[in-house]
Amino acid sequence: MTTLSKRRVPMSSTDLPTVARRPVMPAGFAAGGLAAGIKASGRPDLAVVTSTAGPAAAAAVFTPNTFAAAPVRLSRAHLAATSGDPRGGFGWAEAIISTSGSANAATGAAGDDDQMAIAALLAEAVGTVITRTLHLSTGIIGTRLPFEVVAAGLARLVPTLVATDDGLAAAAEALRTTDSVTKVATTTVELPGRDGQTATVTVSGIAKGVGMIHPRMATMLSIVLTDAAASPETLWGLLRPAAARTWDQLSVDGDTSTNDTVFLLASGASGVAPVEAGSPAALTLGAAIEAVARDLARQQAADGEGASTLITAAVTGARDDADARAVARSVISSSLVKAAAHGRDPNWGRIAGAVGNARLADAAVLEAAGLSAADAAVRAGSPAELDPATLHISIAGHLVFDGAQGGPVAFDRAAAREAMNAPELVLALDLGLGAGRGEAYGCDLTETYVIENSEYTT
């Protein structure tokens, strides 16, 4: 199998490129961020990323929320306008702007007008056309962007953009809302060069989002940059399955946002030959994109609002990968499992109950992850295939349930509780039905999460 959409889902990073959690600016981009005054806190809240080598190929994945925010709708329209493809998933771009502190969602025609006015300012500031601008916004739903504040901040920021790692770090900082830390990830791979030799390509990503997170995607924003060369449609073919296997497997609290967006831009400035869809080079580049996406998603889960523990559900032995991902997603999305994780309670019954509730993703996600359109349509929302008699459940390395041996297994509860008291809790499940595997990422449910979200706007 040669296409990324058919590649097996890794249970760990061992069959993906190694990722470093530091900002590395790929060639062909500049970035920066500052405090424009959108947030009352005075923290950084405005970021801009530009292409310095002409229009960059761009691909995107957006929220399916019916209340999709003005920046989502405008970005989709701009991608469609620059590619001619009405789906709005790919096109060309020269600048991305991110505003933090106001979602500009559910703001009606006035919010759309605000976003378009910001697009015009951005295009003028960086010397491009409006349709080559892309937009991110995050914050409270129902609030309009303070246009004059954004305009003044943009005028200060654009002249200071730099093609350095520090510029990317500043943009990552300005993405944040309730995030406690910035989220960055980078990797490098070797691709064929134009001269017949190989050349090093960098893939780097920044992200935000620690609450209002649930498949499909999350209240999350991410920008992934690479200096590889590829057409917009090829990039989209790499981004969609990577998102389906990473960000679509991420949940903090069960709520999908109005603003979820991932942008992937390729400058082509590394000098490598253009990556063709379905080629070995596409497989390599796609693995790098997925490695960055996976690490960012894990950082987001670990930093979930109020969280003290990253929960990873690792599923093997499923009928196929789609079933495995469904089971993993059901486990980390369960409020009962999340509460047990917080209390360091090895209550395997809650995990078993979540496994039994597992249902496959919707058709669009299944197709993006590798199923044919026909199979995706038939299996969307259907129960995952399960047999309690073949199920194995382990909590933090302790086997607690073995269906083949009658079910419950005697185990050292004190030792299991101690093992659960770690930054990452791995729940390993083997369904005993096939070769399918998948993983999902979540966090424990804490009192701090409830307090923070009970007073979010007050």
N, C-alpha and C positions, 0 to 999 in steps of 0.2 A: 504494500500500500504506500503510495507516494504523496498523497495530499494531506495537508495538516488536518483537515476535517475528519480523516479516517485514523489519525494517530491515536494510540491508546493514551488514556488519561494517566498521568504519573501519580503514584501514591505518595511520592515525595519529590524533592527537587533533584534526585539522583540522575534522572534521565532528561533533565533540563539544564541549560547553562547555569553556572554559579552566579548568584546575584549578590551585589554589595549594596548595603543601605547607606549610600552617599550620593549626592547630586553630581552628575558628570554631564556637562553640556555637549551634546553631539555637534559636529560641525554643521554650519549653515543656519544656526539659530542664535538669537539673543533674547534676554529676558530680564525681568526685574519686578520689584514689588515695593509698595510703601503704604503708609497710613494716610489715606485720603480724608478720613473723617466720616466714613459711612457708619462705622461702629462707634457707639458711644464710649466704648472702652479705650479708644485711641490706639488699638492694636492694628497692625498691617491689615489692609482690607481691599487693596487694588493690585492686580497683577496683569502684566502684559507679556506675551511671548510673540516674537516675530521671526519670520524667515528672512535670512540675510542673503540668500542665494536665489532670489526670485520666488515665484509661487511654489509652494510645497504641495505634494500630493497629500490628501487628507481623507480620513475615514472616521466614522463616528458610530457609537451606539448610544441610544437615548432611552429615557424612561417611556414605558407604555401608559403612564398615568393619563387619564382623560383630562385632568387639569394641568397638563404639561405647561411649563412656564414660558413666558415670552422669549427668553434667551434660547430655549430648546426649539421653539417653533421657528425663530428667525435663523438659527444655525442650520436647521434642516432645510429651510428654503434656500439659503445661500449655497449649500452643498449641491442641491438639486439644480440651481441656476448655473453653477460652474461646471457641472458634469453632463447636464441634460437628462440625468436619470431621476424620475419623479419620486423615487423612494427616499431621496435625501440622505443616503448613507455614506456617500463619498463625493469628492470633488476636489477643488483647489483652494488653498488659503495662504494668506501672508501674515495674518495677525490673529491672535486670540486675546480676548480681554476677560478677566474674571473679577467680579465684584462680590464681596462678602459682607453680609449684614442685612441684606434684603433679597428675598427669593425672586421678587418681581413675578410672582405666580398668582393667578386669580385676581389680576389687576385690570382686566378688561382692555378696551381699546387704548386707554391712556398708558397702560403699561407697555403695550406694543409700540406706541409712539415713542415712549422713553427709550426703549431698546434700539429702535431704528435711529433715533437721534444720536445715541452713543456710538452706533455703528458708523455713522457719518463722521463723527469726531475722530474716531479711531482710524478710519480710512485716510482722512486728511493728514493726521499726525504721522502716519507711517508711510504715506505716499502710495496708497493702493486704491482699488475700487471697493465700494461698500460690500459687494457680494463675495469678496475674498476675506471678509472678517468673520470670526466665529466667537461665540459668546457663552460664558458660564456665569451663573449667579447662584448664591446660596444665602440662606437666612430665613427670616420670618415670612411665611406665606401671607399674602394679602397686603403687603406693604410695597409702595412704589419706590423705585430708586431715586435718591436725591440727585437729580440731574446736575445741578450746578456744582455740587461737591465732587461728583465723578468727573465732570469736565475739567475742573481745576486740578484734580489729582492726575488726570491723564496728561495735562499740559506739563506737569512737573515730572512725570514718570518717563514718558517716551524718550526724552533726550538723555536719560541716564541708563537706558538698557545696555547690557553688556553681554558679550558672547563668552561668558565664563561660567565656571561652576557656581560662583557666588551669585550670579544673576539667576540661575535656576533655583538655588536655595532660597533666594528672596521671594521668588514667585511661589514656591511651595509654602513658605511661611504665610504669605498673604491669602492663600486658599483657605486657611483654617477658620473654623467657627468654634465649636466646642471641643475640637481636637486638643489633646494635651501635649502632643508632639507633632512635628512635621513628619511627613511620610514621603520617602524618596527611595528609589531603587534603580540600579543600573547593571547592565551586563554587556559583554562584548562577544562577538562571534566573527568567524572568518568567512567571507563570501568571495566568489570569483571577481577579479578586477577586470577592467576594460582591456588591460594589457596581457591578459592570460594568466597573470599571477593572482594570488589571493590578497585581500586587503581586509583590515580590521574595521568592523562596523560596530557602532555604539547604539544601544537602545537604553534610554533612560525615561523614568516616569516619576511624576509627582501626583499626589492624591490628597483628598480630604474626605472626611465622613466618618462619624462615630455613633450616630443615632439616626432614627428614621431610616433604618437599613433593613432591607429584605429583598429576596429575589422577586421580580426581575430587577436586578441591580439594587440601588440603595439611594439614600440621600447622599450621594457621593459624586464628587467631581474628580476627574483624572485627565492629565495631559501626558501622553507618551510620545517621545520624540526619537527619531532615528536619522542617521545620515546615510542610510541605505537608499537605493534608488528603486522605485516601484511605481506602477500606475495606481491611481486612486482605487480602482476596482479590485486590484490585487491586494492592496492594503486592507480593504473591507473584508475580503475573503480570509484574511489572516486574523483580523481583530474580532470578528463575530464569534468564531469558535473559541478563541482565547477567553473572551468575556463570558461565554456560556459555561465554560468549565472553571471559571474563577469568580468573577464578581457575581454571577448568577448563582453561585453556591455560598454566598455570604449573607448572614443575617445577624442583626443585633437585637431587634425588637419587633419584627413582624410587620413593619410599615414601609411601603414603597413610596418614594418621594415624587414630587412634581418636577424636579430639576436634574435628575440623574443624567450625567453625560460623561462619556469617555471620548476624547479626541486622540487620534494617532496621526502624526505628521511625519513625512519622509522628505528630507531636503535633497538627497542624492549627492551631498557634498563630499562623501567619503571617496568618490572615484570608482566605486564598484560598478559592475555591469548591472543593468536593470534586472530586477528579480521577476521572473515569469511565473504566473500561477501554475501550481502543480509541479514545479521543478524541485530538484534537491535544494537549491538555494532558498526557495520559498519555505520548505520544511525547516531549514535552519533558522531563517529569520522568524518564522512563526513560533518556533520553540523559544527564541529569545523574547519575543513579545509576550508569550504566555508566562515565561519565567518572571518577568517584571510584573505582569498583572497579578500573578499568584502571590508574589511577595507583598505587593501593595494591599491586596485583599486581606492577607493574614495580618498585616500591620493594622488595618482598619478594625478587624475583629478584636485584636488584642487591646486596642484603645477604645473599645466600645464605651459609651457613656456609663460611668460608674463601675466599669468592669475591673476585676482583679485577675481573671483567668481567661486565656485563649482556649476555646474548645475546638478540637479538630475531630471530626467523625471520619474515620478511614474505613471504607467498605470494600471488601473483596468477595469473590465467589458469587456475584450476582449473575442473572441470566445474561445481561449485557451491561455496558457502561451507563446507559440511560437509567436502568433500574437502580444501579449502584448509586448514581448521583441523587436519585429521588430519595433513597433511604437515608443517605448522609444528610441531605438537606432537611428532611423531616426531623431527624434527631437533633441537629443543632438549632432548629427553629422552635423546639418545644419549650414552653415556659417552665414546665415541670422539670425537665432535664436541666435547664439553665439554673433553676433555683437549687436543685440538688448539687450541681457543680459548685455553686457559691457556698453551700453548707458543707462541702466535702463529704457528701453522703453517697456512698456507693449503692444507690438504689437502682439496681438493674431493671426492676419492673417498669420504671418510667422510660427507660431506654427501649425496652421491648415494646411498650405501648406506642412509642413514637415510630418505631420500625413498622408496626402494623398499620399505622395511618399513612404510610408513604404513598404519594401519588406522583406520577411523572409530571414534568414541566409542561408548559403550553407548547403548541406546535412550533411557534417561531423559534423558541429556545432549543427544542429538540432538533429541528432542522439545522440551526446554526452549529450545533454540537456534533453533527455528523449523520443524523438519520435522513433518509430520503423524505421528500415532501409527502409522499403517500403514507409512509410508515408514521411520520410525525403526526399527520392528521388523525390517523386511526388511534394512536397510543396516547395522545395528549390528554392529560388529566386522569389517565387510567391507573388503577392500583399497581404498585410494583409486585412482581411475582415473588412470593415468600412461602417458606415451609418451616414452621417452628421446629420440626424434627431435625432440621439440618443447620439451624442457626447457632452460631457461637458469638458470645458477647464478652469482651474484655474491657475492663476499666483501669486505665493507668497501668497496663501490663498484667493485671490480675484477671484470670479467667473466672467469670461469675455465672455464666450460663452456657450449657452444652446440650443442645437439643438431641443429639445422637445418644447421650447418656441419661436421658430423662428430664433434662432441663436444668434446674438449679444446681449449682456446684458449691460445695463447702469451700469457703475461702477465709483468709485472715482479714476480717473487716478493719481492724486497727491498722494493719499494714496498708490496706487499700486506701484508707482515709489519709494516711501519711503521704502515700504516693500521689494522691489527688492534690495535695497542697504544693502545687508547682505553678510556674507561670503558664505552662501549657498542659492541658488535660487531653489526652488522646483516648477516644472511645473507638475501639477496633471491633468491627463486626464482619464476620464471614458468613455469607448466606448459604454456602454449600450447594449452589445450583449451577454454577458456570464459571466463566473466566472474567466476567465484568467487574470493574473496579471504579471507584470515584471517591471524592472527598468533598467536605464542606467545612466552613469556618464560622464559628460564632463565639459567644462569650457568656459568662455567668450573668445572672440577673440579680442586681443588688438594690439595697435601700437607696443608695445614692442615685441610681438611675431614676427611681420614682420621684425623689425629691427634686432632682434637676428638671425633669420634664413636667412636674406639677407647677413649676414657677417660671417656665421658659420665657413667657412674654411679660412677666411682672417683676 
